[in-house]
Amino acid sequence: MAEEKNIFEAITDYTVGERMIEILLRDREYQEVQGRIARQMELFAGLNLDKELWLILEQLVSLHAESGALYGRAAYQQGYRDCVALLQAMNLIKAL
């Protein structure tokens, strides 16, 4: 089972890392969201919040982003596991 985790981790690292960046850079909807984020950041910066409040809010947003990234990573890996289970159920690949 440790070997399975290593394979899934390697695939996830590649696909969620550099390959996803290439894909997202060509995705219009992703680019639109990035533009909206940039505009909101400009508005946020214009609030002139004190440093302590700024850091608290920045940490909160960062934690939400990290949580979403971890969710996406887990969902991606589970999708691979589900695919393997389906292929095994269809007798297209053998279980180890």
Backbone bond lengths (Angstrom), bond angles and torsions (degrees), N, CA, C in turn:
res aa  C-N    CA-C-N  psi(-1)  N-CA   C-N-CA  omega(-1)  CA-C   N-CA-C  phi
1 M - - - 1.455 - - 1.532 111.38 -
2 A 1.336 116.90 -31.58 1.466 119.35 177.48 1.519 110.65 -63.15
3 E 1.347 115.78 -35.26 1.464 119.75 178.28 1.524 110.50 -64.70
4 E 1.339 116.19 -40.34 1.469 121.04 178.27 1.521 110.20 -59.85
5 K 1.313 117.20 -44.31 1.459 120.49 179.65 1.523 110.40 -61.38
6 N 1.313 117.18 -41.97 1.460 120.41 179.87 1.527 111.64 -62.34
7 I 1.314 116.66 -40.62 1.466 120.68 178.84 1.517 109.66 -65.29
8 F 1.330 116.87 -48.57 1.463 120.28 179.68 1.525 111.46 -62.96
9 E 1.314 116.75 -39.34 1.468 120.21 178.43 1.523 110.68 -63.97
10 A 1.320 117.10 -43.55 1.471 120.43 -179.31 1.526 110.83 -64.44
11 I 1.326 116.52 -44.40 1.466 120.33 179.11 1.526 109.68 -63.56
12 T 1.321 116.28 -44.74 1.462 120.54 -179.20 1.521 111.05 -63.85
13 D 1.322 116.56 -45.04 1.469 119.67 179.83 1.516 110.97 -57.11
14 Y 1.327 117.04 -44.73 1.459 120.02 -179.67 1.526 111.38 -68.42
15 T 1.326 115.38 -50.63 1.458 119.55 -172.13 1.517 112.24 -71.80
16 V 1.325 117.14 -41.97 1.455 119.89 -178.85 1.523 110.17 -78.41
17 G 1.297 117.17 -22.41 1.459 120.84 179.70 1.506 112.54 -84.58
18 E 1.321 115.39 -107.54 1.465 120.84 -171.45 1.527 113.60 -62.56
19 R 1.301 118.76 -38.66 1.465 120.29 -178.06 1.524 111.24 -66.52
20 M 1.331 117.48 -41.10 1.464 120.39 179.67 1.521 111.32 -64.39
21 I 1.304 117.01 -36.75 1.462 120.27 178.73 1.521 109.54 -60.54
22 E 1.334 116.57 -45.38 1.468 120.52 178.27 1.527 111.05 -59.50
23 I 1.314 116.15 -43.49 1.473 121.21 -178.90 1.525 110.45 -66.34
24 L 1.328 116.71 -47.12 1.463 120.35 -176.60 1.521 112.62 -66.74
25 L 1.309 117.68 -31.16 1.461 119.99 179.08 1.524 111.84 -65.55
26 R 1.330 117.24 -19.63 1.469 121.57 177.28 1.525 112.47 -99.86
27 D 1.323 117.44 -2.53 1.456 121.52 -175.39 1.533 110.63 -90.68
28 R 1.325 115.89 117.89 1.466 121.22 -176.33 1.542 111.79 -62.15
29 E 1.324 117.39 -44.50 1.466 120.59 -178.42 1.531 110.88 -62.48
30 Y 1.332 116.90 -41.84 1.461 121.26 177.46 1.526 110.37 -61.37
31 Q 1.337 116.69 -43.72 1.455 121.10 179.60 1.523 111.30 -63.10
32 E 1.335 116.96 -38.63 1.462 120.79 177.75 1.522 110.92 -63.49
33 V 1.322 116.38 -42.80 1.471 120.34 178.42 1.523 109.78 -63.96
34 Q 1.321 117.24 -41.57 1.466 120.32 178.32 1.528 110.97 -61.04
35 G 1.323 116.38 -38.89 1.464 120.55 176.26 1.516 111.91 -64.20
36 R 1.333 116.40 -41.95 1.471 120.36 177.67 1.522 110.86 -64.18
37 I 1.321 116.63 -38.79 1.468 120.35 177.26 1.525 109.86 -62.17
38 A 1.318 117.15 -44.88 1.469 120.91 -179.85 1.525 110.93 -60.53
39 R 1.341 116.88 -42.49 1.468 119.69 179.16 1.527 111.52 -65.56
40 Q 1.321 116.81 -39.97 1.456 120.02 178.05 1.526 111.51 -66.45
41 M 1.332 116.48 -36.76 1.463 119.88 177.61 1.524 110.77 -63.92
42 E 1.329 117.00 -37.30 1.467 120.10 176.53 1.523 110.60 -63.97
43 L 1.330 116.63 -43.96 1.463 120.28 177.48 1.522 110.90 -62.77
44 F 1.315 115.63 -42.60 1.462 121.43 -179.80 1.528 110.42 -62.27
45 A 1.326 116.32 -44.71 1.468 120.71 179.98 1.531 110.25 -62.71
46 G 1.329 116.75 -32.03 1.461 121.09 -179.82 1.518 114.36 -71.62
47 L 1.328 116.76 -9.72 1.467 119.60 179.38 1.526 112.77 -73.44
48 N 1.321 115.58 -16.01 1.466 121.29 179.63 1.527 112.53 52.73
49 L 1.330 115.85 50.07 1.465 121.18 178.80 1.517 110.07 -72.49
50 D 1.338 115.83 153.01 1.459 117.52 176.70 1.532 108.71 -69.41
51 K 1.314 115.42 160.39 1.465 121.49 -171.34 1.521 112.45 -58.84
52 E 1.327 117.80 -40.76 1.466 121.07 -177.73 1.534 111.04 -63.52
53 L 1.320 117.15 -46.57 1.459 121.01 179.26 1.533 110.67 -65.44
54 W 1.328 116.50 -40.57 1.461 121.48 177.97 1.531 110.04 -57.95
55 L 1.339 117.60 -46.17 1.458 121.83 -178.98 1.526 111.90 -65.49
56 I 1.326 116.92 -39.25 1.467 120.70 177.90 1.529 110.09 -62.43
57 L 1.311 116.64 -47.48 1.462 120.20 -179.94 1.531 111.25 -65.98
58 E 1.314 116.43 -39.07 1.465 120.33 178.65 1.529 110.67 -63.11
59 Q 1.322 117.35 -41.11 1.463 121.06 177.36 1.527 110.96 -64.45
60 L 1.325 116.51 -41.73 1.459 120.54 179.34 1.521 110.99 -60.69
61 V 1.317 116.90 -47.70 1.462 121.30 179.08 1.529 110.20 -63.43
62 S 1.316 117.61 -42.05 1.468 121.38 179.75 1.526 111.16 -62.76
63 L 1.321 116.61 -40.30 1.463 119.81 178.89 1.524 111.27 -66.37
64 H 1.329 117.12 -38.61 1.469 120.25 176.34 1.531 109.98 -63.35
65 A 1.318 117.10 -42.23 1.468 121.08 179.13 1.526 110.47 -64.55
66 E 1.314 116.80 -42.96 1.469 120.81 179.15 1.527 110.59 -63.61
67 S 1.322 116.41 -41.81 1.460 120.80 177.83 1.525 110.81 -61.14
68 G 1.322 117.39 -44.13 1.461 121.14 178.37 1.514 111.83 -63.98
69 A 1.326 116.89 -38.69 1.464 120.80 178.69 1.527 110.57 -65.65
70 L 1.322 116.91 -42.39 1.462 120.40 178.38 1.526 111.30 -65.49
71 Y 1.320 116.67 -39.04 1.462 120.99 176.60 1.532 109.86 -61.92
72 G 1.325 116.93 -47.14 1.454 121.03 179.77 1.519 112.19 -61.55
73 R 1.319 116.24 -41.72 1.464 121.09 178.68 1.527 110.62 -62.78
74 A 1.344 116.43 -45.98 1.465 120.23 179.55 1.525 111.01 -64.59
75 A 1.327 117.66 -40.84 1.464 121.54 179.07 1.522 110.34 -63.98
76 Y 1.321 117.13 -40.44 1.463 121.98 179.28 1.527 110.10 -62.43
77 Q 1.324 116.50 -47.59 1.460 120.51 -179.98 1.529 110.79 -64.51
78 Q 1.325 116.96 -40.13 1.459 119.54 179.04 1.527 110.34 -64.37
79 G 1.314 117.54 -36.19 1.458 120.93 176.39 1.519 111.54 -59.84
80 Y 1.332 116.82 -41.90 1.460 120.18 176.23 1.524 110.72 -63.24
81 R 1.335 116.74 -44.60 1.466 120.08 179.44 1.527 110.81 -61.62
82 D 1.322 116.33 -41.53 1.467 120.12 178.16 1.525 110.76 -63.66
83 C 1.306 117.11 -39.85 1.465 121.62 178.49 1.529 110.15 -63.15
84 V 1.318 117.23 -45.02 1.461 121.41 178.43 1.525 109.81 -60.99
85 A 1.342 117.31 -45.38 1.464 120.90 179.50 1.525 111.14 -61.30
86 L 1.328 117.35 -40.37 1.462 121.38 178.57 1.535 110.65 -64.80
87 L 1.327 116.76 -45.31 1.465 120.31 179.02 1.527 111.19 -63.24
88 Q 1.333 116.69 -35.64 1.461 120.06 176.34 1.529 110.95 -68.32
89 A 1.313 116.73 -42.98 1.468 121.12 179.10 1.523 111.48 -62.31
90 M 1.318 116.38 -31.14 1.474 121.54 178.93 1.526 111.84 -87.18
91 N 1.340 115.70 4.11 1.465 123.01 -178.28 1.534 112.89 57.66
92 L 1.319 116.07 31.44 1.460 120.50 176.93 1.530 111.44 -90.08
93 I 1.331 115.90 -23.53 1.453 121.47 172.21 1.514 107.46 -137.55
94 K 1.334 116.03 157.12 1.459 120.71 -179.65 1.512 109.59 -99.14
95 A 1.334 114.25 146.98 1.457 120.25 175.03 1.521 108.87 -72.90
96 L 1.314 115.30 147.30 1.470 119.25 178.34 1.500 110.63 -81.45
